Amino acid sequence: MAKRAIEAVKSGERKKMNAIWLETSGCFGEAISLLNAEDPDVLYMLKEFLNIKYFESIQGDEDQEALEELFSILKSEFVLIVDGAVPLAGDGLFTIIGTYNVRKITAKEAVNFLASKAKYIVSVGTCACYGGPTAAKPNLSEAVGVSEFLERNDVIKIPGCPANPVWTMGVLGHLVNYGVPELDKEGRPLAYYGELIHDRCPRRRFFDAGIFAKTFGGEECMFLLGCRGPVTYAYCPVSRWNDSENWPIGDNTTCIGCAAPGFPDSMEPFVKYGGGEGA
């Protein structure tokens, strides 16, 4: 989809889409993941099919100057991409995205305002989609996911901790080309979240044969070690990170369900030793 978007923009069939990448409350792993994209890489994406006017981690301007860049596209069609959860405690003062005319702008205020102007809203990463690690117990900042905060069901979710850049680029490419992709009831693109990790796992044959690992390091199914692949929808067995062949199960460790609603609290404990009850 990203390559198709580039071709469509070059041919004049489509125009570059304006975008705001808003970093709220999270570890910023989504930005790092995107910057590690290979085919196409993030610079090619920015030059060819997406015009990101605001992206704190990579732009040169800071604070008020950066916010003025953000305000400059508000009258155009743009996609709002939110990376991180939205803290509600203290009227949102747990996360300040910048200062404008001496006034602190909270993530809560920014997301609410920009969402009202955006043509599309995309939440990238599990924190933005469901609250994720930012909202883990005891959640002192009262952080929530973007769709829960906005009370809207039209937010496109790209969960993962972090989200794979292939998924993020693919969704953004689809928005440029065709608009909103086909989504499941959670708001996730079916192209990347239509199947369980378990159903595409290279160890599935061991599960079907009832052959389970009791310790790490073998090639058997890790269901009894607490693998969450059977309850997690994601494209992990197909598209890897950083243009490599590696992923958790390929590295002889369990899937911890980082792309699933409720992660991390509802996915703990991440490991069960001694052939326990499994996921």
Salt bridges, closest charged atoms under 4 A:
GLU13 OE2 - ARG4 NH2 3.06
GLU13 OE2 - ARG14 NH1 3.94
ASP39 OD2 - LYS3 NZ 2.96
GLU69 OE1 - LYS53 NZ 3.39
GLU77 OE1 - LYS119 NZ 3.25
ASP91 OD1 - LYS108 NZ 3.24
GLU109 OE2 - ARG103 NH2 2.94
ASP154 OD2 - ARG152 NH2 2.74
ASP184 OD2 - ARG188 NE 2.78
GLU195 OE1 - ARG200 NE 2.74
ASP199 OD1 - ARG204 NH1 2.91
ASP208 OD1 - ARG204 NE 2.88
